[in-house]
Amino acid sequence: MNDAYERARQAIEAAHGAKDALGAASASTRDAALLALAEALEEGADALLEANARDVEAARRGGLAPALLGRLGLDGRRLAGMAARARAVAALPDPLALGGGARILPSGIRLEARRVPLGLIGVVYESRPDVTTEVAGIALKAGNAAVLRGGREAEATQGVLADILAGALGRVGLPSDAVRVVTDDAERGGFKAMMESDRFDLVVPRGGAGLIERVRREAHAPVIETGVGNCHVYVDGAADLDMAEAIVVDAKVDNPAVCNAAETILVDAALAEAALPRLGRALAAQGVRLRACPRSLALLRSAGVPAEAADEADWGTEYLDLVAAVRVVEGVEGAVEHIRRYGTRHSEAIVTDSLTAAERFAAGVDAAAVYVNASTRFTDGYEWGLGAEVGISTQKLHVRGPVGLEALTTLKYVAVGSGQVRGTVARRMARVDNQPV
């Protein structure tokens, strides 16, 4: 095996060896680690931004896609957000204190459900160094060790973040190996080591469809599928156009390179003539390129809005860019049918003043998050009050939507008795004068 494979294998073993110490750490110690991480990010800002600038320039010369370049870059605002999220997670209640309650069984045994860490979590992602600290923070808060493999294009940034994380853990007396950052090579040796390892209790891919499918297919550990977001905004015939314009533009433009950005705009045929020119102009003004069905194309072009003809592939594409598909549909049923065919069960939105339409849409769409009169951009652990997230799960077991603190724990049952026994041997031993007791 190559050097990257061996380095990753050693990192996995080291993190696995540290997981018990982290799981036994007190809530106050885990919170102190998060606060130390926030301080270390601020103290190391200059070194981190300098390393990231080298990564971004190298990636630009190497022809990295604009959407991935946007994910790779750090600036003062994003760095401040990384520190703020670490502090926000520290301020949340301890997930290990939630428990599942206790009850007395008919046998007299007291059965208590206690919440415990999963153990060792592996996360694989692309181009986003801010994910490193976000995932590390939420893993630490829940008492888990973690191995984090970011994109090869972020190697210099990841190296600085690895030092920052190790230093923060050391400040509060936790093993520096509890969070390890894995870098990779052109042969993906680090990725291969993570997929082949049997040390992980959970592996989470966070990125495009290709990455998620490969992890799902190759990982030896359980996998939570996250991230692919072919999200839609449906503008109903009973929509307020001012509201529709604001939501559509936000959902598409606010950050087009993330999974909760809208990729397709669906417009009710009853409102198409009034809505499409206005929505098209608003999107075009923000640099969005439109790919439209025949009816949408005619309405947009007649209003002077530039657009291209959509093909079948456009309806299923997660662009992660300033591109949007546009389609006219026949009411709520047409929107739901389109989403059932092309959606990825991530986030879907309806804009409407009709409660009936809203309820029909919410009932008909199969997605982790359904919004009524709000942007899909709110599908985010921080926005939902979870502090942070490992990713957005689009599957149904064992978690759906933002993968927050509680999703990184499991239950341990502790049963306390007073000598109770069960079974045929025990019953035979309890017989008196051949009479069963």
C-alpha positions as CSV (number, residue, x, y, z in Angstrom):
1,M,0.0,0.0,0.0
2,N,1.1,3.6,-0.5
3,D,2.2,6.2,2.1
4,A,-1.2,7.9,2.2
5,Y,-2.9,4.6,3.0
6,E,-0.5,3.8,5.8
7,R,-0.7,7.3,7.3
8,A,-4.5,7.0,7.3
9,R,-4.4,3.5,8.8
10,Q,-2.3,4.7,11.6
11,A,-4.5,7.7,12.2
12,I,-7.6,5.5,12.4
13,E,-5.9,3.2,14.9
14,A,-4.8,6.2,17.0
15,A,-8.3,7.7,17.0
16,H,-9.8,4.3,17.9
17,G,-7.4,4.0,20.8
18,A,-8.5,7.5,22.1
19,K,-12.3,6.9,21.8
20,D,-12.8,5.4,25.2
21,A,-11.1,8.3,27.0
22,L,-13.2,10.7,25.1
23,G,-16.4,8.8,25.8
24,A,-15.5,8.9,29.5
25,A,-14.8,12.6,29.6
26,S,-17.1,14.8,31.5
27,A,-19.5,17.2,29.8
28,S,-17.5,20.2,31.2
29,T,-14.3,18.8,29.7
30,R,-15.9,18.2,26.3
31,D,-17.3,21.8,26.3
32,A,-13.9,23.2,27.3
33,A,-12.4,21.5,24.3
34,L,-14.9,23.2,22.0
35,L,-14.2,26.6,23.6
36,A,-10.4,25.9,23.3
37,L,-11.0,25.1,19.6
38,A,-12.8,28.4,19.0
39,E,-9.9,30.3,20.7
40,A,-7.3,28.3,18.8
41,L,-9.1,29.2,15.5
42,E,-8.9,32.9,16.3
43,E,-5.3,32.7,17.4
44,G,-4.3,30.8,14.4
45,A,-6.2,32.8,11.9
46,D,-3.3,34.3,10.0
47,A,-1.6,30.9,9.5
48,L,-4.9,29.3,8.5
49,L,-5.8,32.0,6.0
50,E,-2.3,32.0,4.5
51,A,-2.4,28.2,4.0
52,N,-5.9,28.4,2.5
53,A,-4.8,31.0,0.1
54,R,-2.1,28.6,-1.2
55,D,-4.6,25.8,-1.6
56,V,-7.1,28.1,-3.4
57,E,-4.5,29.3,-5.8
58,A,-3.2,25.8,-6.6
59,A,-6.7,24.6,-7.1
60,R,-7.5,27.5,-9.4
61,R,-4.4,26.7,-11.5
62,G,-5.4,23.1,-11.5
63,G,-8.9,23.9,-13.0
64,L,-11.0,23.1,-9.9
65,A,-14.7,23.7,-10.7
66,P,-16.0,27.1,-9.5
67,A,-18.5,25.6,-7.1
68,L,-15.7,23.6,-5.4
69,L,-13.5,26.6,-5.4
70,G,-16.2,28.5,-3.5
71,R,-16.4,25.7,-0.9
72,L,-12.6,25.6,-0.5
73,G,-12.0,29.3,0.2
74,L,-11.8,30.8,3.7
75,D,-12.0,34.4,4.7
76,G,-12.3,36.3,7.9
77,R,-16.1,36.0,7.9
78,R,-16.1,32.3,7.4
79,L,-13.4,31.8,9.9
80,A,-15.4,33.8,12.5
81,G,-18.3,31.5,11.7
82,M,-16.3,28.4,12.4
83,A,-15.3,29.7,15.8
84,A,-18.9,30.8,16.5
85,R,-20.3,27.4,15.7
86,A,-17.8,25.7,18.1
87,R,-19.0,28.0,20.8
88,A,-22.7,27.4,19.9
89,V,-22.2,23.6,20.1
90,A,-20.5,24.0,23.5
91,A,-23.5,26.0,24.8
92,L,-26.0,23.2,23.9
93,P,-27.2,20.6,26.5
94,D,-25.1,17.5,26.9
95,P,-26.6,14.9,24.6
96,L,-25.3,12.1,26.8
97,A,-27.4,13.5,29.7
98,L,-30.7,13.1,27.8
99,G,-31.2,9.4,28.5
100,G,-34.2,7.5,27.6
101,G,-35.9,7.2,31.0
102,A,-36.3,4.3,33.4
103,R,-39.1,1.9,34.3
104,I,-39.8,-1.1,36.5
105,L,-40.5,-4.3,34.6
106,P,-43.0,-6.9,35.7
107,S,-40.1,-8.9,36.9
108,G,-39.1,-6.2,39.3
109,I,-36.0,-5.3,37.4
110,R,-35.3,-1.5,37.0
111,L,-34.5,-0.9,33.3
112,E,-32.8,2.4,32.5
113,A,-31.9,3.7,29.0
114,R,-28.7,5.7,29.0
115,R,-27.4,7.7,26.0
116,V,-23.8,6.9,25.1
117,P,-21.4,7.9,22.2
118,L,-21.4,5.9,19.0
119,G,-17.6,5.6,19.3
120,L,-15.4,6.4,16.3
121,I,-16.9,8.3,13.4
122,G,-15.4,8.7,10.0
123,V,-16.4,11.6,7.7
124,V,-15.3,12.0,4.1
125,Y,-16.0,15.3,2.3
126,E,-14.8,17.5,-0.5
127,S,-13.1,20.9,-0.6
128,R,-14.6,22.4,2.6
129,P,-12.2,23.1,5.4
130,D,-15.0,24.6,7.5
131,V,-16.5,21.1,7.7
132,T,-13.4,19.9,9.5
133,T,-14.1,22.0,12.6
134,E,-17.9,21.7,12.4
135,V,-17.8,17.9,12.4
136,A,-15.0,17.7,14.9
137,G,-16.9,20.0,17.3
138,I,-20.2,18.0,17.1
139,A,-18.3,14.7,17.4
140,L,-16.5,15.9,20.5
141,K,-19.6,17.2,22.1
142,A,-21.3,13.8,21.8
143,G,-18.2,12.0,23.2
144,N,-17.0,10.5,19.9
145,A,-13.6,10.3,18.4
146,A,-13.4,11.2,14.7
147,V,-11.3,10.7,11.6
148,L,-11.9,13.4,9.0
149,R,-10.8,13.2,5.4
150,G,-11.2,16.4,3.4
151,G,-10.4,16.9,-0.3
152,R,-6.8,16.7,-1.5
153,E,-7.1,20.3,-2.7
154,A,-7.3,21.5,0.9
155,E,-4.1,19.8,2.0
156,A,-2.3,22.9,3.4
157,T,-5.4,24.2,5.2
158,Q,-6.2,20.7,6.6
159,G,-2.6,20.5,8.0
160,V,-3.1,23.7,10.0
161,L,-6.5,22.6,11.2
162,A,-5.0,19.3,12.3
163,D,-2.5,21.2,14.5
164,I,-5.3,23.5,15.8
165,L,-7.5,20.6,16.8
166,A,-4.7,18.7,18.5
167,G,-3.7,21.8,20.4
168,A,-7.2,22.4,21.6
169,L,-7.6,18.9,22.8
170,G,-4.3,19.0,24.6
171,R,-5.2,22.2,26.4
172,V,-8.0,20.5,28.3
173,G,-6.2,17.2,28.9
174,L,-8.0,15.1,26.2
175,P,-6.0,12.8,23.9
176,S,-4.8,14.7,20.8
177,D,-5.5,11.7,18.7
178,A,-9.2,11.9,19.5
179,V,-9.7,13.8,16.2
180,R,-7.4,13.0,13.4
181,V,-7.3,14.7,10.0
182,V,-6.4,12.5,7.0
183,T,-4.9,13.9,3.8
184,D,-4.9,12.0,0.6
185,D,-3.0,11.5,-2.6
186,A,-3.9,11.1,-6.3
187,E,-4.5,7.3,-5.7
188,R,-6.9,8.0,-2.8
189,G,-4.9,5.9,-0.5
190,G,-6.4,7.7,2.6
191,F,-9.9,7.2,1.3
192,K,-9.2,3.5,0.7
193,A,-7.9,3.0,4.2
194,M,-11.0,4.5,5.7
195,M,-13.3,2.4,3.5
196,E,-11.5,-0.8,4.4
197,S,-11.2,-0.2,8.1
198,D,-13.5,-2.1,10.5
199,R,-12.7,0.3,13.4
200,F,-15.5,2.8,12.5
201,D,-18.9,2.8,14.2
202,L,-20.3,5.1,11.5
203,V,-19.0,6.6,8.2
204,V,-20.6,9.7,6.7
205,P,-19.9,11.0,3.2
206,R,-20.6,14.7,2.7
207,G,-20.4,15.8,-0.9
208,G,-21.6,15.1,-4.4
209,A,-23.5,12.1,-5.7
210,G,-20.4,10.3,-6.9
211,L,-18.6,10.5,-3.5
212,I,-21.7,9.4,-1.6
213,E,-22.3,6.4,-3.9
214,R,-18.7,5.3,-3.7
215,V,-18.7,5.4,0.1
216,R,-22.1,3.6,0.3
217,R,-20.7,0.9,-1.9
218,E,-17.2,0.5,-0.4
219,A,-17.4,1.3,3.3
220,H,-17.2,-1.6,5.8
221,A,-19.0,0.4,8.4
222,P,-22.6,1.6,8.5
223,V,-23.1,4.7,6.3
224,I,-25.5,7.7,6.5
225,E,-26.1,9.0,3.0
226,T,-26.0,12.8,3.1
227,G,-25.8,15.8,0.8
228,V,-27.2,15.3,-2.7
229,G,-29.7,18.1,-3.0
230,N,-31.8,18.3,-6.1
231,C,-34.1,20.7,-4.3
232,H,-37.2,22.4,-5.8
233,V,-39.2,25.6,-5.1
234,Y,-42.8,25.3,-6.4
235,V,-44.7,28.5,-6.9
236,D,-48.4,27.7,-6.6
237,G,-51.2,29.4,-8.4
238,A,-52.2,31.0,-5.1
239,A,-48.7,32.4,-4.4
240,D,-47.9,36.0,-3.4
241,L,-45.5,37.0,-6.1
242,D,-43.4,39.3,-3.9
243,M,-42.9,36.4,-1.5
244,A,-42.2,34.0,-4.4
245,E,-39.5,36.2,-5.9
246,A,-37.8,36.6,-2.5
247,I,-37.8,32.9,-1.7
248,V,-36.8,31.7,-5.2
249,V,-33.9,34.2,-5.4
250,D,-32.7,33.3,-1.9
251,A,-33.0,29.5,-2.5
252,K,-31.0,29.7,-5.7
253,V,-28.5,32.5,-5.2
254,D,-27.7,32.8,-1.5
255,N,-25.1,30.0,-1.8
256,P,-25.5,28.0,-4.9
257,A,-22.7,25.6,-4.1
258,V,-24.4,23.9,-1.2
259,C,-26.8,21.0,-1.0
260,N,-29.8,23.0,0.3
261,A,-29.8,25.4,-2.6
262,A,-32.7,25.1,-5.1
263,E,-31.9,23.6,-8.5
264,T,-35.3,23.7,-10.1
265,I,-38.2,26.2,-10.1
266,L,-41.6,24.8,-10.7
267,V,-44.4,27.2,-11.5
268,D,-48.1,26.5,-11.6
269,A,-49.6,26.8,-15.1
270,A,-52.3,29.1,-13.6
271,L,-49.7,31.7,-12.6
272,A,-47.1,31.1,-15.2
273,E,-47.8,34.1,-17.4
274,A,-47.6,36.5,-14.5
275,A,-44.9,34.8,-12.5
276,L,-42.3,33.5,-15.0
277,P,-41.1,36.8,-16.5
278,R,-40.8,38.3,-13.1
279,L,-38.9,35.4,-11.6
280,G,-36.8,35.0,-14.7
281,R,-35.7,38.7,-14.6
282,A,-34.9,38.5,-10.9
283,L,-32.8,35.4,-11.3
284,A,-31.0,36.6,-14.5
285,A,-30.2,39.9,-12.6
286,Q,-28.2,37.7,-10.2
287,G,-26.3,35.9,-13.0
288,V,-28.4,32.8,-13.0
289,R,-28.6,30.9,-16.3
290,L,-32.0,29.4,-17.0
291,R,-32.8,26.1,-18.6
292,A,-36.5,25.9,-19.4
293,C,-39.2,23.6,-20.6
294,P,-40.9,24.6,-23.9
295,R,-43.7,26.6,-22.2
296,S,-41.3,28.3,-19.8
297,L,-38.9,29.1,-22.6
298,A,-41.5,30.8,-24.7
299,L,-42.7,32.9,-21.8
300,L,-39.2,33.9,-20.7
301,R,-38.0,34.8,-24.2
302,S,-41.1,36.8,-24.9
303,A,-40.3,38.8,-21.8
304,G,-36.7,39.3,-23.0
305,V,-35.3,37.0,-20.4
306,P,-32.4,34.9,-21.7
307,A,-32.9,31.1,-21.4
308,E,-31.9,27.9,-23.0
309,A,-34.0,24.8,-23.7
310,A,-33.8,22.2,-21.0
311,D,-33.2,18.6,-21.7
312,E,-34.2,15.5,-19.7
313,A,-30.8,15.6,-17.8
314,D,-31.5,19.1,-16.4
315,W,-34.4,17.9,-14.2
316,G,-32.2,15.5,-12.3
317,T,-29.0,17.7,-12.1
318,E,-27.6,19.1,-8.9
319,Y,-25.9,22.1,-10.5
320,L,-24.2,23.6,-7.4
321,D,-23.8,26.7,-9.5
322,L,-25.7,29.7,-10.8
323,V,-27.9,27.6,-13.1
324,A,-31.6,26.8,-12.6
325,A,-34.0,24.6,-14.4
326,V,-37.5,26.0,-14.8
327,R,-40.7,24.1,-15.6
328,V,-44.4,24.8,-15.8
329,V,-46.5,22.2,-14.0
330,E,-50.3,21.6,-13.5
331,G,-50.9,22.5,-9.9
332,V,-49.8,20.8,-6.8
333,E,-50.2,17.3,-8.2
334,G,-47.9,18.2,-11.2
335,A,-45.3,19.6,-8.8
336,V,-45.4,16.6,-6.5
337,E,-45.2,14.2,-9.4
338,H,-42.1,16.0,-10.8
339,I,-40.4,16.0,-7.4
340,R,-41.2,12.3,-6.9
341,R,-39.5,11.5,-10.2
342,Y,-36.4,13.8,-10.0
343,G,-36.0,14.8,-6.3
344,T,-33.4,13.5,-3.9
345,R,-35.5,13.6,-0.7
346,H,-33.5,16.5,0.6
347,S,-35.5,19.8,0.8
348,E,-38.6,21.0,-1.1
349,A,-40.6,24.2,-0.8
350,I,-44.0,25.5,-1.8
351,V,-45.0,29.2,-2.0
352,T,-48.7,29.6,-1.6
353,D,-51.5,31.4,0.3
354,S,-53.6,28.3,0.1
355,L,-53.6,26.1,3.2
356,T,-55.1,23.3,1.2
357,A,-52.4,23.5,-1.4
358,A,-49.7,23.6,1.4
359,E,-51.1,20.5,3.1
360,R,-51.4,18.6,-0.2
361,F,-47.8,19.5,-1.0
362,A,-46.5,18.6,2.4
363,A,-48.3,15.3,2.5
364,G,-47.3,14.3,-1.1
365,V,-43.6,15.1,-1.1
366,D,-41.2,12.6,0.4
367,A,-38.3,14.7,1.7
368,A,-36.3,15.2,4.8
369,A,-37.6,18.8,5.0
370,V,-40.7,20.4,3.4
371,Y,-41.0,24.2,3.6
372,V,-44.2,26.2,3.2
373,N,-43.4,29.9,2.3
374,A,-39.7,29.7,3.3
375,S,-36.4,29.1,1.5
376,T,-34.8,25.6,1.3
377,R,-31.6,27.3,2.5
378,F,-32.8,26.8,6.1
379,T,-32.1,23.0,6.1
380,D,-29.0,23.4,8.3
381,G,-28.1,22.2,11.7
382,Y,-27.1,25.6,12.9
383,E,-30.4,27.2,11.6
384,W,-32.4,24.4,13.3
385,G,-30.9,25.1,16.6
386,L,-28.7,21.9,16.6
387,G,-25.5,24.0,16.8
388,A,-23.9,22.2,13.8
389,E,-24.3,19.1,11.7
390,V,-22.3,16.2,10.2
391,G,-24.5,16.5,7.1
392,I,-28.1,16.3,5.9
393,S,-29.4,12.8,5.8
394,T,-31.6,11.9,2.9
395,Q,-32.3,8.4,4.2
396,K,-34.8,7.3,6.8
397,L,-32.7,5.2,9.2
398,H,-31.4,6.0,11.8
399,V,-31.7,9.7,11.3
400,R,-33.3,12.0,8.7
401,G,-32.4,15.7,8.0
402,P,-29.6,17.5,9.8
403,V,-27.4,14.9,11.6
404,G,-27.0,16.6,14.9
405,L,-25.7,15.6,18.4
406,E,-28.4,13.1,19.3
407,A,-27.8,11.2,16.0
408,L,-24.2,10.7,17.1
409,T,-25.3,8.8,20.2
410,T,-27.0,5.5,20.8
411,L,-28.7,3.8,23.8
412,K,-27.2,1.5,26.4
413,Y,-29.7,-0.3,28.6
414,V,-28.7,-0.9,32.3
415,A,-30.9,-3.4,34.1
416,V,-30.7,-3.5,38.0
417,G,-32.3,-6.5,39.7
418,S,-32.4,-8.2,43.1
419,G,-31.6,-11.8,42.0
420,Q,-34.2,-12.3,39.3
421,V,-33.6,-15.3,37.0
422,R,-35.3,-16.6,33.9
423,G,-35.3,-19.8,31.9
424,T,-36.2,-23.5,32.0
425,V,-33.2,-24.4,34.2
426,A,-34.2,-21.7,36.7
427,R,-37.8,-22.9,36.8
428,R,-36.7,-26.5,37.4
429,M,-34.5,-25.4,40.3
430,A,-37.4,-23.5,41.8
431,R,-39.8,-26.5,41.9
432,V,-40.9,-27.6,45.4
433,D,-42.7,-31.0,45.9
434,N,-42.9,-31.3,42.1
435,Q,-45.1,-28.2,42.0
436,P,-43.9,-25.4,39.7
437,V,-43.4,-22.0,41.3
